[in-house]
Amino acid sequence: EGWSGDGRRLRVWLWRGEEQDGPNPYAGMLAWSDYVVVTADSVSMASEAAAAGKLVYVASAEECTGRLEAFHSSLLASGRARDWAEVA
């Protein structure tokens, strides 16, 4: 657990690899999540979360150029994603 800049409590879990934490829990976590925060360089995670019907928050989207910029711009414009900078 941690705290946001405005004092809200955040629950964060980090998977450190199969040797330390067992099988990758990504599919299960995606299924149980209400929303997913992804870095802008991860088209796969953003696509999978959006396809699963989850709200996607994209961190650092403003730093993208070229095809990454086009991808995230369309995801944001469609309403399937929001800019994490507006929330954090």
All heavy atoms as an XYZ file, in Angstrom:
669
protein
N       0.841     -1.182      0.000
C       0.000      0.000      0.000
C       0.881      1.238      0.000
O       2.008      1.217      0.470
C      -0.915      0.017      1.214
C      -1.967     -1.061      1.151
C      -3.000     -0.940      2.255
O      -3.174      0.153      2.798
O      -3.623     -1.960      2.542
N       0.352      2.300     -0.520
C       1.066      3.562     -0.550
C       0.067      4.700     -0.511
O      -1.129      4.491     -0.323
N       0.555      5.893     -0.713
C      -0.292      7.091     -0.651
C      -0.070      7.935     -1.887
O       1.041      8.081     -2.369
C       0.030      7.905      0.607
C      -0.206      7.106      1.843
C       0.704      6.341      2.516
C      -1.445      6.929      2.521
N       0.107      5.709      3.577
C      -1.213      6.054      3.615
C      -2.730      7.417      2.323
C      -2.221      5.676      4.485
C      -3.724      7.038      3.212
C      -3.457      6.181      4.276
N      -1.155      8.506     -2.402
C      -1.055      9.413     -3.536
C      -0.636     10.783     -3.033
O      -0.602     11.030     -1.822
C      -2.402      9.506     -4.258
O      -3.344     10.156     -3.426
N      -0.332     11.672     -3.946
C       0.080     13.022     -3.574
C      -0.980     13.792     -2.814
O      -0.675     14.690     -2.041
N      -2.258     13.446     -3.005
C      -3.328     14.158     -2.311
C      -3.854     13.392     -1.097
O      -4.925     13.680     -0.593
C      -4.464     14.500     -3.280
C      -5.154     13.269     -3.842
O      -4.717     12.134     -3.549
O      -6.129     13.441     -4.582
N      -3.090     12.394     -0.642
C      -3.443     11.699      0.583
C      -4.338     10.487      0.439
O      -4.713      9.879      1.429
N      -4.700     10.117     -0.789
C      -5.521      8.919     -0.981
C      -4.662      7.668     -0.829
O      -3.530      7.630     -1.262
C      -6.162      8.917     -2.374
C      -7.218      9.976     -2.548
C      -7.764      9.967     -3.943
N      -6.683     10.370     -4.846
C      -6.616     10.039     -6.124
N      -7.535      9.289     -6.674
N      -5.616     10.455     -6.872
N      -5.219      6.634     -0.222
C      -4.520      5.362     -0.069
C      -4.578      4.586     -1.383
O      -5.631      4.467     -1.992
C      -5.161      4.550      1.039
C      -4.350      3.333      1.408
C      -4.920      2.684      2.621
N      -5.671      1.519      2.162
C      -6.429      0.781      2.926
N      -6.597      1.092      4.190
N      -7.058     -0.258      2.456
N      -3.458      4.070     -1.808
C      -3.383      3.289     -3.037
C      -2.962      1.860     -2.716
O      -2.117      1.637     -1.858
C      -2.346      3.894     -3.993
C      -2.552      5.340     -4.410
C      -1.373      5.812     -5.233
C      -3.835      5.487     -5.206
N      -3.539      0.908     -3.405
C      -3.118     -0.483     -3.276
C      -2.378     -0.857     -4.553
O      -2.954     -0.820     -5.632
C      -4.306     -1.400     -3.077
C      -4.945     -1.189     -1.739
C      -6.043     -2.174     -1.527
N      -6.621     -1.916     -0.220
C      -7.672     -2.538      0.231
N      -8.273     -3.444     -0.504
N      -8.139     -2.260      1.420
N      -1.143     -1.214     -4.402
C      -0.287     -1.552     -5.536
C       0.347     -2.903     -5.264
O       0.770     -3.187     -4.146
C       0.823     -0.488     -5.715
C       1.744     -0.860     -6.847
C       0.202      0.882     -5.936
N       0.418     -3.752     -6.291
C       1.057     -5.047     -6.148
C       2.029     -5.209     -7.301
O       1.685     -4.938     -8.452
C       0.014     -6.154     -6.168
C       0.568     -7.477     -5.806
C       0.789     -7.948     -4.546
C       0.989     -8.503     -6.702
N       1.319     -9.208     -4.603
C       1.456     -9.570     -5.923
C       1.025     -8.621     -8.080
C       1.937    -10.742     -6.468
C       1.507     -9.781     -8.629
C       1.953    -10.825     -7.820
N       3.231     -5.639     -7.020
C       4.274     -5.800     -8.022
C       4.650     -7.263     -8.118
O       5.042     -7.879     -7.121
C       5.497     -4.961     -7.625
C       6.716     -5.101     -8.523
C       6.422     -4.540     -9.908
C       7.894     -4.371     -7.898
N       4.530     -7.831     -9.304
C       4.960     -9.208     -9.544
C       6.427     -9.180     -9.937
O       6.820     -8.511    -10.879
C       4.107     -9.836    -10.636
C       4.460    -11.255    -10.949
C       4.280    -12.333    -10.135
C       5.035    -11.759    -12.152
N       4.702    -13.478    -10.764
C       5.178    -13.150    -12.005
C       5.444    -11.173    -13.334
C       5.705    -13.967    -12.996
C       5.974    -11.972    -14.328
C       6.100    -13.355    -14.148
N       7.258     -9.901     -9.199
C       8.703     -9.862     -9.391
C       9.238    -11.041    -10.181
O      10.443    -11.236    -10.260
C       9.395     -9.787     -8.038
C       9.048     -8.491     -7.297
C       9.448     -8.563     -5.877
N       8.632     -9.619     -5.247
C       8.770    -10.020     -4.003
N       9.687     -9.502     -3.236
N       7.989    -10.957     -3.499
N       8.402    -11.829    -10.760
C       8.838    -12.975    -11.544
C       8.432    -14.286    -10.904
O       8.127    -14.358     -9.713
N       8.434    -15.314    -11.716
C       7.937    -16.610    -11.262
C       8.757    -17.203    -10.126
O       8.212    -17.838     -9.230
C       7.890    -17.575    -12.443
C       7.038    -18.779    -12.166
C       6.636    -19.514    -13.423
O       6.371    -18.861    -14.444
O       6.595    -20.747    -13.350
N      10.066    -17.006    -10.142
C      10.907    -17.566     -9.081
C      10.545    -17.009     -7.709
O      10.558    -17.730     -6.716
C      12.386    -17.309     -9.365
C      12.947    -18.192    -10.453
C      14.443    -18.009    -10.610
O      15.108    -17.518     -9.672
O      14.938    -18.359    -11.690
N      10.228    -15.719     -7.639
C       9.916    -15.093     -6.354
C       8.441    -15.158     -5.989
O       8.096    -15.324     -4.824
C      10.367    -13.629     -6.353
C      11.858    -13.462     -6.366
C      12.262    -12.003     -6.285
O      11.434    -11.104     -6.258
N      13.556    -11.757     -6.247
N       7.568    -15.007     -6.985
C       6.141    -14.849     -6.687
C       5.226    -15.894     -7.303
O       4.008    -15.798     -7.171
C       5.675    -13.464     -7.143
C       6.320    -12.343     -6.353
O       6.571    -12.535     -5.152
O       6.589    -11.280     -6.941
N       5.765    -16.879     -7.996
C       4.928    -17.909     -8.604
C       4.453    -17.509     -9.988
O       4.960    -16.564    -10.586
N       3.475    -18.243    -10.527
C       2.989    -17.986    -11.889
C       2.494    -16.550    -12.073
O       1.990    -15.929    -11.139
C       1.837    -18.972    -12.056
C       2.087    -20.034    -11.044
C       2.789    -19.357     -9.893
N       2.638    -16.061    -13.282
C       2.210    -14.701    -13.615
C       0.711    -14.544    -13.370
O      -0.103    -15.248    -13.964
C       2.540    -14.412    -15.080
C       2.347    -12.967    -15.443
O       1.566    -12.249    -14.837
N       3.055    -12.529    -16.459
N       0.321    -13.613    -12.512
C      -1.094    -13.438    -12.160
C      -1.832    -12.463    -13.075
O      -2.975    -12.093    -12.802
C      -0.999    -12.857    -10.746
C       0.240    -12.013    -10.819
C       1.198    -12.804    -11.687
N      -1.214    -12.050    -14.175
C      -1.766    -10.985    -15.014
C      -3.207    -11.243    -15.456
O      -4.071    -10.380    -15.309
C      -0.861    -10.751    -16.227
C      -1.413     -9.748    -17.195
C      -1.559     -8.414    -16.829
C      -1.810    -10.125    -18.470
C      -2.075     -7.480    -17.713
C      -2.323     -9.201    -19.362
C      -2.461     -7.890    -18.979
O      -2.973     -6.976    -19.844
N      -3.484    -12.422    -15.986
C      -4.841    -12.703    -16.489
C      -5.879    -12.605    -15.374
O      -6.957    -12.026    -15.560
C      -4.884    -14.076    -17.148
N      -5.562    -13.142    -14.218
C      -6.492    -13.070    -13.093
C      -6.678    -11.654    -12.587
O      -7.792    -11.234    -12.259
N      -5.585    -10.922    -12.514
C      -5.678     -9.529    -12.050
C      -6.481     -8.683    -13.027
O      -7.263     -7.823    -12.625
C      -4.281     -8.951    -11.843
C      -3.551     -9.630    -10.696
S      -1.869     -9.042    -10.523
C      -2.114     -7.770     -9.294
N      -6.293     -8.928    -14.316
C      -7.059     -8.203    -15.327
C      -8.548     -8.506    -15.181
O      -9.381     -7.603    -15.225
C      -6.562     -8.572    -16.724
C      -7.205     -7.850    -17.896
C      -7.011     -6.338    -17.785
C      -6.624     -8.349    -19.203
N      -8.868     -9.758    -14.954
C     -10.278    -10.149    -14.811
C     -10.938     -9.496    -13.595
O     -12.101     -9.110    -13.649
C     -10.378    -11.672    -14.704
N     -10.205     -9.347    -12.504
C     -10.774     -8.814    -11.263
C     -10.664     -7.306    -11.120
O     -11.267     -6.713    -10.231
C     -10.114     -9.484    -10.057
C     -10.634    -10.857     -9.842
C     -10.090    -12.025    -10.297
C     -11.824    -11.221     -9.152
N     -10.864    -13.089     -9.925
C     -11.941    -12.623     -9.217
C     -12.810    -10.504     -8.486
C     -12.991    -13.315     -8.646
C     -13.860    -11.196     -7.911
C     -13.945    -12.580     -7.987
N      -9.912     -6.664    -11.989
C      -9.666     -5.226    -11.832
C     -10.861     -4.389    -12.276
O     -11.672     -4.802    -13.100
C      -8.434     -4.809    -12.632
O      -8.678     -4.958    -14.013
N     -10.949     -3.201    -11.704
C     -11.932     -2.217    -12.145
C     -11.335     -1.314    -13.211
O     -12.034     -0.839    -14.099
C     -12.396     -1.359    -10.968
C     -13.162     -2.164     -9.943
O     -13.940     -3.047    -10.346
O     -12.965     -1.924     -8.742
N     -10.044     -1.064    -13.112
C      -9.317     -0.274    -14.104
C      -7.855     -0.709    -14.093
O      -7.407     -1.392    -13.185
C      -9.436      1.229    -13.833
C      -8.903      1.659    -12.493
C      -7.574      2.025    -12.341
C      -9.733      1.701    -11.371
C      -7.080      2.412    -11.112
C      -9.245      2.086    -10.143
C      -7.920      2.449    -10.020
O      -7.428      2.828     -8.800
N      -7.133     -0.313    -15.149
C      -5.741     -0.708    -15.304
C      -4.919      0.531    -15.647
O      -5.311      1.317    -16.507
C      -5.590     -1.765    -16.425
C      -4.144     -2.142    -16.637
C      -6.427     -2.995    -16.117
N      -3.795      0.702    -14.970
C      -2.858      1.777    -15.283
C      -1.702      1.156    -16.046
O      -1.077      0.209    -15.570
C      -2.329      2.476    -14.008
C      -1.353      3.592    -14.372
C      -3.487      3.019    -13.179
N      -1.441      1.661    -17.252
C      -0.348      1.144    -18.076
C       0.587      2.281    -18.454
O       0.180      3.442    -18.519
C      -0.863      0.462    -19.367
C      -1.771     -0.699    -19.044
C      -1.568      1.449    -20.277
N       1.839      1.926    -18.695
C       2.768      2.917    -19.238
C       2.514      3.028    -20.733
O       2.064      2.079    -21.382
C       4.228      2.524    -18.971
O       4.459      1.220    -19.500
C       4.529      2.535    -17.477
N       2.811      4.177    -21.287
C       2.478      4.449    -22.679
C       3.248      3.583    -23.670
O       2.848      3.468    -24.824
C       2.715      5.932    -22.981
N       4.327      2.961    -23.244
C       5.083      2.101    -24.158
C       4.483      0.700    -24.271
O       4.962     -0.119    -25.037
C       6.541      2.011    -23.719
C       6.708      1.346    -22.360
O       5.793      1.453    -21.528
O       7.762      0.745    -22.123
N       3.417      0.421    -23.534
C       2.839     -0.923    -23.515
C       1.526     -0.975    -24.288
O       0.443     -0.921    -23.712
C       2.619     -1.387    -22.080
O       2.160     -2.708    -22.083
N       1.634     -1.117    -25.596
C       0.456     -1.227    -26.442
C      -0.308     -2.511    -26.120
O      -1.540     -2.516    -26.079
C       0.855     -1.172    -27.935
C      -0.318     -1.522    -28.840
C       1.400      0.206    -28.278
N       0.421     -3.591    -25.858
C      -0.230     -4.873    -25.565
C      -1.110     -4.786    -24.328
O      -2.277     -5.207    -24.348
C       0.808     -5.974    -25.364
O       1.503     -6.200    -26.551
N      -0.567     -4.253    -23.234
C      -1.351     -4.184    -21.999
C      -2.548     -3.252    -22.160
O      -3.645     -3.559    -21.681
C      -0.480     -3.756    -20.829
C       0.493     -4.836    -20.406
S       1.425     -4.388    -18.949
C       0.239     -4.777    -17.684
N      -2.355     -2.127    -22.822
C      -3.467     -1.202    -23.039
C      -4.542     -1.854    -23.897
O      -5.735     -1.744    -23.605
C      -2.958      0.085    -23.698
N      -4.131     -2.569    -24.943
C      -5.085     -3.236    -25.833
C      -5.843     -4.343    -25.106
O      -7.064     -4.468    -25.252
C      -4.351     -3.847    -27.030
O      -3.711     -2.854    -27.785
N      -5.122     -5.163    -24.336
C      -5.759     -6.264    -23.618
C      -6.746     -5.752    -22.580
O      -7.848     -6.290    -22.432
C      -4.699     -7.138    -22.953
C      -3.866     -7.913    -23.949
C      -2.584     -8.469    -23.365
O      -2.266     -8.194    -22.182
O      -1.884     -9.193    -24.096
N      -6.373     -4.707    -21.863
C      -7.267     -4.154    -20.846
C      -8.510     -3.543    -21.488
O      -9.628     -3.751    -21.011
C      -6.525     -3.118    -20.010
N      -8.326     -2.814    -22.580
C      -9.469     -2.215    -23.271
C     -10.372     -3.298    -23.851
O     -11.596     -3.209    -23.758
C      -8.983     -1.274    -24.376
N      -9.778     -4.353    -24.413
C     -10.565     -5.455    -24.974
C     -11.342     -6.192    -23.892
O     -12.423     -6.729    -24.156
C      -9.652     -6.427    -25.721
N     -10.814     -6.202    -22.674
C     -11.497     -6.847    -21.549
C     -12.581     -5.953    -20.956
O     -13.237     -6.333    -19.985
C     -10.479     -7.234    -20.476
N     -12.740     -4.755    -21.519
C     -13.779     -3.852    -21.037
C     -13.382     -3.032    -19.825
O     -14.241     -2.443    -19.172
N     -12.096     -2.989    -19.524
C     -11.617     -2.230    -18.366
C     -11.312     -0.794    -18.778
O     -10.930     -0.524    -19.912
C     -10.346     -2.864    -17.790
C     -10.490     -4.322    -17.451
C     -11.578     -4.565    -16.432
C     -11.754     -6.046    -16.155
N     -12.717     -6.321    -15.132
N     -11.473      0.115    -17.858
C     -11.040      1.477    -18.079
C      -9.523      1.486    -17.994
O      -8.944      0.923    -17.068
C     -11.627      2.415    -17.036
C     -11.178      3.873    -17.106
C     -11.487      4.478    -18.475
C     -11.838      4.681    -16.019
N      -8.879      2.104    -18.960
C      -7.425      2.124    -19.032
C      -6.943      3.543    -18.744
O      -7.410      4.502    -19.352
C      -6.932      1.694    -20.436
C      -5.419      1.735    -20.513
C      -7.462      0.317    -20.784
N      -6.029      3.668    -17.803
C      -5.340      4.926    -17.557
C      -3.945      4.792    -18.146
O      -3.245      3.824    -17.856
C      -5.244      5.227    -16.062
C      -6.561      5.632    -15.450
C      -7.339      4.717    -14.769
C      -7.004      6.944    -15.566
C      -8.548      5.092    -14.210
C      -8.218      7.324    -15.008
C      -8.980      6.394    -14.334
O     -10.177      6.768    -13.786
N      -3.548      5.747    -18.983
C      -2.253      5.692    -19.649
C      -1.317      6.707    -19.007
O      -1.596      7.906    -18.989
C      -2.388      5.980    -21.154
C      -1.027      5.867    -21.839
C      -3.388      5.025    -21.795
N      -0.202      6.207    -18.476
C       0.810      7.071    -17.869
C       1.813      7.497    -18.927
O       2.252      6.686    -19.738
C       1.525      6.323    -16.739
N       2.139      8.758    -18.948
C       3.162      9.334    -19.837
C       2.775      9.316    -21.303
O       3.648      9.280    -22.170
C       4.513      8.638    -19.638
O       4.913      8.724    -18.295
N       1.499      9.375    -21.622
C       1.066      9.384    -23.023
C       1.598     10.597    -23.776
O       1.867     10.525    -24.975
C      -0.459      9.352    -23.101
N       1.793     11.694    -23.071
C       2.263     12.916    -23.722
C       3.693     12.790    -24.245
O       4.133     13.592    -25.062
C       2.157     14.120    -22.762
C       3.130     14.103    -21.601
C       2.736     13.199    -20.436
O       1.642     12.600    -20.467
O       3.539     13.084    -19.505
N       4.428     11.775    -23.810
C       5.802     11.579    -24.251
C       5.906     10.727    -25.514
O       6.988     10.543    -26.056
C       6.626     10.947    -23.128
C       6.725     11.840    -21.914
C       7.464     11.195    -20.763
O       8.178     10.200    -20.994
O       7.322     11.692    -19.640
N       4.795     10.214    -26.002
C       4.807      9.336    -27.176
C       4.940     10.126    -28.472
O       4.480     11.269    -28.566
C       3.511      8.532    -27.247
S       3.344      7.339    -25.932
N       5.525      9.475    -29.451
C       5.614     10.028    -30.796
C       5.263      8.921    -31.788
O       5.206      7.747    -31.431
C       7.034     10.554    -31.099
O       7.970      9.474    -30.978
C       7.424     11.679    -30.156
N       5.028      9.308    -33.020
C       4.810      8.335    -34.092
C       3.625      7.421    -33.863
O       2.540      7.857    -33.500
N       3.853      6.117    -34.070
C       2.761      5.142    -33.975
C       2.213      5.012    -32.560
O       1.016      4.808    -32.378
C       3.228      3.786    -34.489
C       3.486      3.825    -35.975
C       3.877      2.545    -36.636
N       4.288      1.466    -35.777
C       4.804      0.338    -36.212
N       4.984      0.158    -37.498
N       5.156     -0.615    -35.374
N       3.084      5.126    -31.543
C       2.592      5.089    -30.158
C       1.664      6.262    -29.886
O       0.622      6.112    -29.237
C       3.748      5.108    -29.159
C       4.459      3.794    -28.904
C       5.654      4.010    -27.981
C       3.516      2.773    -28.305
N       2.034      7.425    -30.374
C       1.184      8.604    -30.196
C      -0.167      8.404    -30.879
O      -1.219      8.704    -30.303
C       1.873      9.846    -30.756
C       1.046     11.103    -30.621
C       1.729     12.318    -31.232
O       2.562     12.163    -32.137
O       1.414     13.429    -30.790
N      -0.149      7.886    -32.096
C      -1.395      7.650    -32.829
C      -2.270      6.629    -32.106
O      -3.491      6.806    -31.991
C      -1.089      7.170    -34.245
N      -1.658      5.554    -31.615
C      -2.414      4.523    -30.892
C      -3.082      5.102    -29.656
O      -4.290      4.939    -29.450
C      -1.486      3.366    -30.503
C      -2.140      2.383    -29.572
C      -3.048      1.456    -30.061
C      -1.864      2.398    -28.218
C      -3.669      0.555    -29.207
C      -2.478      1.503    -27.359
C      -3.378      0.581    -27.855
N      -2.309      5.780    -28.818
C      -2.877      6.295    -27.567
C      -3.844      7.442    -27.816
O      -4.839      7.571    -27.099
C      -1.759      6.687    -26.601
C      -1.082      5.495    -26.017
N      -1.730      4.574    -25.217
C       0.182      5.034    -26.149
C      -0.911      3.615    -24.873
N       0.264      3.872    -25.427
N      -3.609      8.236    -28.830
C      -4.559      9.303    -29.168
C      -5.915      8.715    -29.538
O      -6.957      9.219    -29.112
C      -4.022     10.148    -30.322
O      -2.906     10.891    -29.910
N      -5.905      7.630    -30.316
C      -7.180      7.016    -30.699
C      -7.856      6.342    -29.507
O      -9.077      6.404    -29.372
C      -6.982      6.021    -31.845
O      -6.235      4.910    -31.426
N      -7.065      5.737    -28.630
C      -7.627      5.109    -27.433
C      -8.243      6.163    -26.512
O      -9.345      5.983    -25.993
C      -6.524      4.329    -26.704
C      -6.935      3.226    -25.745
C      -7.719      2.136    -26.466
C      -5.708      2.623    -25.091
N      -7.551      7.279    -26.346
C      -8.066      8.368    -25.513
C      -9.309      8.992    -26.143
O     -10.300      9.250    -25.461
C      -6.983      9.424    -25.288
C      -5.803      8.980    -24.421
C      -4.616      9.928    -24.604
C      -6.193      8.895    -22.965
N      -9.265      9.223    -27.464
C     -10.395      9.847    -28.159
C     -11.644      8.971    -28.125
O     -12.767      9.483    -28.086
C     -10.012     10.164    -29.600
N     -11.455      7.656    -28.108
C     -12.600      6.736    -28.103
C     -13.259      6.621    -26.730
O     -14.327      6.040    -26.595
C     -12.152      5.341    -28.557
O     -11.384      4.712    -27.545
N     -12.578      7.152    -25.701
C     -13.110      7.048    -24.348
C     -12.732      5.756    -23.649
O     -13.139      5.528    -22.509
N     -11.981      4.890    -24.308
C     -11.545      3.626    -23.700
C     -10.389      3.836    -22.739
O     -10.046      2.955    -21.975
C     -11.118      2.623    -24.781
C     -12.201      2.219    -25.737
C     -13.356      1.550    -25.047
N     -12.916      0.412    -24.271
C     -13.513     -0.741    -24.220
N     -14.607     -0.933    -24.902
N     -13.052     -1.709    -23.470
N      -9.767      5.017    -22.804
C      -8.632      5.310    -21.925
C      -8.717      6.754    -21.459
O      -9.388      7.584    -22.079
C      -7.308      5.071    -22.652
N      -8.030      7.008    -20.371
C      -7.902      8.356    -19.830
C      -6.433      8.600    -19.535
O      -5.676      7.663    -19.303
C      -8.717      8.517    -18.558
C     -10.197      8.368    -18.794
C     -10.978      8.592    -17.543
N     -12.400      8.313    -17.820
C     -13.281      8.069    -16.881
N     -12.933      8.064    -15.616
N     -14.524      7.814    -17.207
N      -6.063      9.848    -19.508
C      -4.681     10.217    -19.231
C      -4.449     10.174    -17.716
O      -5.141     10.838    -16.955
C      -4.402     11.615    -19.780
C      -2.937     11.994    -19.718
O      -2.144     11.320    -19.032
O      -2.587     12.987    -20.377
N      -3.485      9.382    -17.277
C      -3.187      9.235    -15.867
C      -2.773     10.573    -15.241
O      -3.042     10.825    -14.066
C      -2.094      8.184    -15.679
C      -1.727      7.944    -14.245
C      -0.548      8.226    -13.658
C      -2.557      7.364    -13.217
N      -0.576      7.862    -12.320
C      -1.802      7.326    -12.036
C      -3.865      6.885    -13.204
C      -2.310      6.827    -10.827
C      -4.364      6.386    -12.018
C      -3.590      6.359    -10.851
N      -2.141     11.444    -16.020
C      -1.708     12.749    -15.507
C      -2.884     13.585    -15.012
O      -2.738     14.424    -14.132
C      -0.923     13.507    -16.583
N      -4.057     13.366    -15.571
C      -5.241     14.103    -15.135
C      -5.801     13.591    -13.820
O      -6.609     14.249    -13.180
C      -6.312     14.044    -16.224
C      -5.900     14.732    -17.509
C      -6.905     14.552    -18.612
O      -8.007     14.009    -18.358
O      -6.602     14.950    -19.749
N      -5.386     12.407    -13.414
C      -5.888     11.779    -12.193
C      -4.879     11.885    -11.062
O      -5.237     12.173     -9.930
C      -6.221     10.277    -12.438
C      -6.683      9.615    -11.164
C      -7.251     10.143    -13.541
N      -3.622     11.598    -11.385
C      -2.563     11.523    -10.363
C      -2.199     12.873     -9.801
O      -2.442     13.893    -10.290
C      -1.329     10.856    -10.948
